[in-house]
Amino acid sequence: MGKDRRVFGNNLKLFLVKKGIASEDFAKKIGCTEYELCKIMDARLILDNKEELAIADALDTTVDELF
């Protein structure tokens, strides 16, 4: 069984709220649009390991913490 993308998206939302980061600002930081970020958070856009790592790095956390 693969990683649960819904958990990743929900935890991503939680991290953004906890850190007080606007989704528009975070999307720019990781090099995507706000629409694409919403798709990631809704588990409608599948990321590769490199993209997951970039998101974790931008939040000063680990990929494991997002899953």
C-alpha angles and dihedrals in degrees: 000000000000131000115293106249092192091060090050092051094046092048090047089055090048093051091050092051093045092050094042093237119154114230091232091055093046092049090055090047093056094040103251138103124265088247091056090048090053089051090052091050091048091049092243095117117058117214131205122230093265092055092047090051092049090053092047091049091050088055094044091241140099131265088242090059089055091053 
